[in-house]
Amino acid sequence: MSELKIDNPAQRLLDLLEQGNNHQRTDKCRAVWQHILQVEGRAEQHLLTRLAHAMALPGRIIQVRDDNFSTLRGKSVHWKRCVDKAFVSQSLNSTWSSFQDNIDDRTLTELGMLSDLFETRGAHAGIAAEEIEVLLERIAPLGREIRESGLSATMKTLLLKQLSLLQDALESYSISGVEPVMDAVQSTLGLAVLHPEYQNEISKGAGSQFGEKISALLIDTASVVTITGAMPMISTAVHTALTCLSK
């Protein structure tokens, strides 16, 4: 089995910070984050959730570095101190300077070097925004159909929860990367082990109202993940699992 590639968190954090450099220090901090995190016009909870994902990136970077480059001699923490300070010092009700003034050129340089280092081990390819949008456009109407169906309340809750997990993972992809998308697909399949009725409902067959659509959504999502190189065999594994569930 080939070695798994790295889902490069250093590059994702660097992308966020560089987008921030395109804004003025006097801009409203909340508005800047809403733009960067793509939650303009949405409820505050979406901003705070994605901001939490962004705040988790430094810890994820350290984990990836230590897991894959444990013998690395140069382990500067300057970038992390600056980024952590920026997140905790900012005020969403103030100006962008409350965040931006804590990010110096050295921070960007060190993150760039870490990103390049991670690339030497092999990083995932990116998922195109258009591909994510196509998948998201299928989730919303499917959710409405499930809510309006005659399924039991328990079954609706289970199905809608899994769709929500997949939706959140896809929407947050630019921040959190491909791993939460993989987790959402695997979780949706794994739940079938515990709930026979749920297993029937995500399987293809005459006894399922939504099996065809859910199966197709999972397979297509897994195919996108496979293309990134995150887990080369996941689309085949998902197809096999769904085939077995349908028997």
N, C-alpha and C positions, 0 to 999 in steps of 0.2 A: 504493500500500500504506500503511495506517495505521501510525502510529508505535507501536512496541512499548511496552507498559506496564512499569513498574518492579516488580520482585519485591522488596517493601519489607523489606530486612534490618534497618533501624533499628527498625521496629515489632516484628519477631520478637525482637530482642535485648531491647527494652524489655519485651515480654511475659514473657520469662524472668526478668528482674530484678524485675519487679513480683510475679511468682509467688513469688520468693525472699523478698519482704517479708512474705509471709504466714506465714513460719516464724520460730521463735524463734532468737536468737543461740546458745542453748545446745544446739540440736538437732544431731545428728550430720551433718557435712557430706556424707558419702557418702549417707546416707538422704535428705537434702533433694534432692540432685541426682537420685537414683534416682526420686524422686517427680516432680520437675519435668520430667525427660527421659523419663518413662514407661517405665522399664526395671526397675521393681520385680520381684524374683523371677527376674530373668534373669542370665546370666553377666556377670562383670566386664567382659568385652570390649565388651559392648553399651553399658555406661555410659561407658567410655573413648572409644569411637568417637563417641558422640553428644556427649560433652563436647568432643571435638576439633572437631566441627561448630559447636558454640556458640562456641568460642574463635576460630573463623575468621570470625565475624560482623563484628567491628570492621574487619578488613581489607576485607571485602566492602562495608561501609558506605562506607568511604573511596573505594573504586573506583567505586561507583555515584554518589557525590557528585561526584567529579572528572570522570567521564564525562558526566554530565548537567547539572552546574552549575559548569562550569569558571571562570566569571566571578564566582562567589559571593565576596563580600568577607569575610564572617565565617566563618572556618574554625577554630573553637576545637577544640583537641585535648585539652581537659581530660577530657571523657568517656572518650576512648580510653585516656589514661594511667591513669585510675581502673579501667576495666574490665580492661585488660591486667594491671595490678598485682594485681587481685582474683584473676584466674585463676592467675597464677604464684605468688602468696603463699599461696593456700589449701592446706589439708591435708585430704584426704578422710578421714583417720583422726582428725581433730580436730573442732572444733565449726563450725557454720555461720558464726560470727563471723569465722573466718579468711578467708572470702570477703566476707561482707556488710559488714564494717566499712570496706571500701575503696570502697563505693558510696555517694556522697552525693546530696543532693537536686539539686545542680547537674547531676550526671551524668544523672539521669532527665529533668530539664528539657531538656537539650541533645539527648538522644536523641529526646524527644518533638517537639522543633522540627524535627529532621532528618526524622523520620517524616512530619510535616505537609508539609515541603518536598517530599519524594518524592511525596506524594499529589497535589501540584499538577501533576505531570507525568502522573499517571494510574497508579494501582497496580493490581496484579492483584486480582481478587476471590478470596475464600478458598475452599478446597475443604472441604466439610463433613466432619467426622469420620466421619459415617455412611457417606459415599461411599467414603472411604478404607478403612474396615473391610470393606465389601462386596467391594472389590477384593482386599484381603488374604485374605479368606476363600476366594477362588477360587484364589489362588496356592499355598497350602499343599497342598491335595489334588492339584492338578496336578503339583506337585513330586514327591509320593509316587508318582503314576502313572508318571511318567517314570523314577524310580529303579527301579521294579519291572517296567519294560517290557523288551522284547527288543532295544532299540536298542543300537547299538555304544557302547562306553565313551566314545569321542570325542564322539559326538552327545549322549549324556547329559550330559557335562561342559559342552558348549556351551549346551545348553538350560537346565540348572540354574544356570549362571553368570548368564545373562541374567535368569532369574526372580529370582535373588538380588539382582541390581542393582535391579530394579524394586521388589522387596519392601523393600529398604533405603531406597530413595528415598521410598517411600510412608510407611514408618514414621518417617522423619526429617523429614517434610514440615513439621511445626510449627517446626523449627529451620532447615532448609536451604531451605525454600521449594519452588516448583514447578519450578524449572529442572532439578534432578537427575532429576525425574520425566520431563520432556521428553527429557533426555539418555538415560535408560534406554530409552524407547520408540524413539528414533532409533537407538540403538546396536543394539537387538534387530533392527531392520529392516536396518541397514547391514551387519551381519555376513553377510547373505545374499549380498552381492556377492562375498565371498571363499570361501564354502563352499557349493557346489551342493547337497550332501546336506542341509545345514542349511536352505537355501532351500526345499527340497522339504518339510522337516518343519514349517516354520512356515506353509506355504501350505495353503489348502483343497484337498482333492482326495482321490481314492481311495488314492493312494500315501502318504498321511500319516496317522500315528496320532493326532497331537495338533494338526494344523493348524487345525481348526475352533475348538478351545478357545483356542489361543494367539492366533489371529487376532481372536477375539471379545474376549479380554482386552486386547489392544493397542488395538483400536478403542474400547472402552469407556474405557480409561485416557486415550486421546487426546481423547475427548469431554469428559471431566472437565477436562482441561487447557484445552481450547478455551473452556469455560464461564468459566474464570478470566480469560480475555482475554490470557493469556500469549502464545499464538500462535493467532490466530483461525482459521486454516485447517488446523491440524495434524490434526484428525480426518479431514477430507476427504483430506488428503495421505496419511495412513496407510491409509485405505480404498483409495485409488487404488493405492498401492504394493503392498498385499497382493493386490489384484485382478490386477495385472500379474505378480506372482510366481507366481500360480496358473495362469497360461496356459502 
